[in-house]
Amino acid sequence: LMKLIRNYINKQTNFSFGIYANPEDIQVQVTTQAPTEKETDKLLQLSVNQLTKILGNYVYGTDKQSLEEVVGNLLKTKKLKVAVAESCTGGMLGEMITRIPGSSKYFQGGVISYNAKVKEDLLKVPPEVIRKYGEVSKEVAQLMAERVRRCCHSDIGISITGIAGPGGATEKKKVGLVYMALTDGKKTLTQKHQLFGNRQLVRLRSTRRALNMLRMYLTKK
């Protein structure tokens, strides 16, 4: 992030900047002074606009907007509904989406398919696909997203499957490996991530990356 905004920050004489990283996101704080509150707000907005222009889609919101709030507003504006299929996150994605009051307008429901048998029975993922590619794979993530979209009568299906640790890893699939998929019935997107941190951090980062994947899809739609 600093590589992107360093030149801009170094040229500013009327502003102070603070960058704060946490497990969920990175916050850029801008402060300035002016004779009146109105002038201060105007200057701050100019700086925020410039930073947003530089950072582009890395920015999901300003002030105290949460990622789940931004996604919820996009879903409402576009009149779309979403359903989730989760494995390693154990329901965190659904929980995060439903933190927002009124989320029933765009959240259909979800399936926590923590076990292969549940993926097969509830999400109708063929056993041969799981045997061939493994539960943590692009192929299984795609099918999870497709099936949950259908069974929940949703416009969008999104899935997460991965290895949160500390166990479950193999020589080829390390702890922190996560696949996620998003489908609208016509187009299916997939992402592969190798995340780091303890079990809880892997689960949290997986959830937020899936939510951001949904945000990016909605922004471009």
C-alpha positions as CSV (number, residue, x, y, z in Angstrom):
1,L,0.0,0.0,0.0
2,M,2.8,2.4,0.8
3,K,4.3,1.9,-2.6
4,L,1.1,3.1,-4.1
5,I,0.6,6.2,-2.0
6,R,4.1,7.2,-0.9
7,N,4.6,9.8,-3.7
8,Y,1.2,11.4,-2.9
9,I,1.9,11.5,0.8
10,N,5.4,13.0,0.4
11,K,4.0,15.9,-1.6
12,Q,1.4,16.9,1.0
13,T,2.3,19.7,3.5
14,N,-1.2,20.4,5.0
15,F,-2.1,16.8,5.9
16,S,-0.9,14.1,8.3
17,F,-1.4,10.5,7.5
18,G,-1.5,7.4,9.7
19,I,-1.6,3.8,8.4
20,Y,-3.0,1.1,10.7
21,A,-2.9,-2.6,9.8
22,N,-5.1,-5.2,11.5
23,P,-6.1,-8.8,10.6
24,E,-9.2,-7.5,8.9
25,D,-8.0,-4.6,6.7
26,I,-5.6,-1.6,6.5
27,Q,-6.9,1.8,7.5
28,V,-5.5,5.1,6.2
29,Q,-6.3,8.0,8.5
30,V,-6.1,11.6,7.2
31,T,-6.0,14.6,9.4
32,T,-5.7,18.4,8.7
33,Q,-6.5,21.8,10.1
34,A,-8.3,24.7,8.7
35,P,-10.0,27.9,10.1
36,T,-13.5,26.4,10.1
37,E,-15.0,22.9,10.3
38,K,-16.5,23.4,6.8
39,E,-13.1,24.1,5.3
40,T,-11.5,21.2,7.2
41,D,-14.2,18.8,5.8
42,K,-13.6,20.1,2.3
43,L,-9.9,19.6,2.5
44,L,-10.3,16.1,4.0
45,Q,-12.7,15.1,1.3
46,L,-10.3,16.3,-1.4
47,S,-7.5,14.1,0.1
48,V,-9.8,11.1,0.5
49,N,-10.9,11.5,-3.2
50,Q,-7.2,11.6,-4.3
51,L,-6.3,8.5,-2.2
52,T,-9.3,6.6,-3.5
53,K,-8.4,7.5,-7.1
54,I,-4.8,6.2,-6.5
55,L,-5.8,3.0,-4.7
56,G,-8.8,2.2,-6.9
57,N,-10.6,-1.1,-6.0
58,Y,-8.4,-1.6,-3.0
59,V,-10.7,0.9,-1.2
60,Y,-14.0,-0.6,-0.1
61,G,-15.3,2.3,2.0
62,T,-14.5,5.5,3.9
63,D,-15.2,6.7,7.4
64,K,-16.5,3.8,9.5
65,Q,-18.1,1.7,6.7
66,S,-17.5,-2.1,7.2
67,L,-16.9,-4.5,4.3
68,E,-20.1,-6.4,5.1
69,E,-22.1,-3.1,5.1
70,V,-20.7,-2.1,1.7
71,V,-21.5,-5.5,0.2
72,G,-25.0,-5.4,1.7
73,N,-25.7,-2.0,0.1
74,L,-24.4,-3.2,-3.3
75,L,-26.7,-6.3,-3.1
76,K,-29.7,-4.1,-2.2
77,T,-29.0,-1.6,-4.9
78,K,-28.7,-4.3,-7.5
79,K,-31.6,-6.3,-6.1
80,L,-29.6,-9.5,-5.9
81,K,-29.7,-12.3,-3.4
82,V,-26.7,-14.4,-2.2
83,A,-26.3,-17.8,-0.6
84,V,-23.1,-19.3,0.9
85,A,-21.5,-22.8,1.2
86,E,-18.8,-23.0,3.8
87,S,-16.3,-25.6,4.9
88,C,-13.3,-24.4,6.9
89,T,-14.9,-21.1,7.9
90,G,-17.7,-22.9,9.7
91,G,-20.4,-20.3,9.0
92,M,-18.3,-17.2,9.5
93,L,-19.2,-15.8,6.0
94,G,-22.9,-16.1,6.7
95,E,-22.5,-14.6,10.2
96,M,-20.6,-11.7,8.8
97,I,-23.2,-11.0,6.1
98,T,-26.1,-11.2,8.6
99,R,-24.4,-8.7,11.0
100,I,-26.1,-6.0,9.0
101,P,-29.8,-5.2,10.0
102,G,-32.1,-5.9,7.1
103,S,-29.8,-8.5,5.5
104,S,-32.8,-10.8,5.1
105,K,-33.5,-8.7,2.0
106,Y,-30.4,-10.1,0.2
107,F,-29.2,-13.2,2.2
108,Q,-31.0,-16.4,1.3
109,G,-29.1,-18.8,3.6
110,G,-26.2,-21.2,3.6
111,V,-24.8,-24.7,4.1
112,I,-21.9,-25.5,6.4
113,S,-20.5,-28.5,4.7
114,Y,-17.7,-29.3,7.0
115,N,-17.7,-33.0,6.2
116,A,-17.3,-34.6,2.8
117,K,-20.5,-36.5,3.3
118,V,-22.4,-33.3,3.8
119,K,-20.9,-31.9,0.6
120,E,-22.1,-35.0,-1.2
121,D,-25.6,-35.3,0.4
122,L,-26.7,-31.7,0.7
123,L,-24.7,-30.0,-2.0
124,K,-24.7,-32.9,-4.4
125,V,-21.0,-32.7,-5.0
126,P,-20.2,-36.1,-6.8
127,P,-18.0,-38.4,-4.6
128,E,-15.8,-39.1,-7.6
129,V,-14.9,-35.4,-7.8
130,I,-13.9,-35.3,-4.2
131,R,-11.9,-38.5,-4.6
132,K,-10.1,-37.2,-7.7
133,Y,-9.4,-33.6,-6.6
134,G,-9.9,-33.6,-2.8
135,E,-12.2,-31.5,-0.7
136,V,-9.9,-28.6,-0.8
137,S,-9.8,-27.9,-4.6
138,K,-11.0,-25.5,-7.2
139,E,-13.3,-28.1,-8.7
140,V,-15.1,-28.8,-5.4
141,A,-15.3,-25.0,-4.6
142,Q,-17.0,-24.4,-7.9
143,L,-19.6,-27.2,-7.4
144,M,-20.3,-26.0,-3.9
145,A,-21.1,-22.5,-5.1
146,E,-23.2,-23.7,-8.0
147,R,-25.2,-26.1,-5.9
148,V,-25.9,-23.7,-3.0
149,R,-27.1,-21.1,-5.5
150,R,-29.6,-23.5,-6.8
151,C,-30.8,-25.1,-3.6
152,C,-31.3,-21.6,-1.9
153,H,-32.9,-20.1,-5.0
154,S,-30.3,-17.4,-5.1
155,D,-28.9,-15.1,-7.7
156,I,-25.3,-15.7,-6.5
157,G,-23.6,-18.6,-4.8
158,I,-20.3,-18.2,-3.1
159,S,-18.2,-21.0,-1.4
160,I,-15.1,-21.5,0.7
161,T,-13.2,-24.7,1.2
162,G,-9.7,-24.9,2.8
163,I,-7.3,-26.1,5.5
164,A,-7.5,-23.9,8.6
165,G,-5.1,-26.1,10.6
166,P,-3.3,-27.0,12.6
167,G,-4.0,-30.5,11.2
168,G,-5.3,-31.6,7.8
169,A,-2.3,-30.6,5.7
170,T,-0.5,-32.8,3.1
171,E,2.8,-32.4,1.3
172,K,1.0,-30.8,-1.6
173,K,-1.7,-28.9,0.3
174,K,-0.4,-26.8,3.2
175,V,-2.2,-25.3,6.1
176,G,-3.7,-22.0,4.9
177,L,-4.6,-23.3,1.5
178,V,-8.1,-22.0,0.6
179,Y,-10.2,-22.1,-2.5
180,M,-13.3,-20.0,-3.0
181,A,-15.7,-19.7,-5.9
182,L,-18.5,-17.4,-6.9
183,T,-21.2,-18.1,-9.5
184,D,-24.2,-16.3,-10.9
185,G,-25.3,-19.3,-13.0
186,K,-23.7,-18.0,-16.1
187,K,-20.2,-17.2,-15.0
188,T,-18.1,-18.9,-12.3
189,L,-15.1,-17.2,-10.7
190,T,-12.5,-18.9,-8.5
191,Q,-9.7,-17.8,-6.3
192,K,-6.8,-19.7,-4.7
193,H,-5.1,-18.3,-1.6
194,Q,-2.2,-19.5,0.6
195,L,-3.0,-17.7,3.9
196,F,-0.8,-17.4,6.9
197,G,-1.5,-17.2,10.6
198,N,-3.1,-19.4,13.2
199,R,-6.4,-21.3,12.7
200,Q,-8.6,-18.3,13.6
201,L,-6.7,-15.9,11.4
202,V,-6.9,-18.3,8.4
203,R,-10.7,-18.6,8.9
204,L,-11.1,-14.8,9.3
205,R,-9.0,-13.9,6.3
206,S,-10.7,-16.5,4.2
207,T,-14.1,-15.1,5.1
208,R,-13.1,-11.5,4.3
209,R,-11.4,-12.5,1.0
210,A,-14.6,-14.2,0.0
211,L,-16.7,-11.2,1.0
212,N,-14.3,-8.9,-1.0
213,M,-14.5,-11.3,-3.9
214,L,-18.3,-10.7,-3.8
215,R,-17.8,-6.9,-3.5
216,M,-15.5,-6.9,-6.6
217,Y,-18.0,-8.9,-8.6
218,L,-20.9,-6.6,-7.6
219,T,-18.8,-3.5,-8.4
220,K,-18.1,-4.6,-11.9
221,K,-21.6,-6.0,-12.6
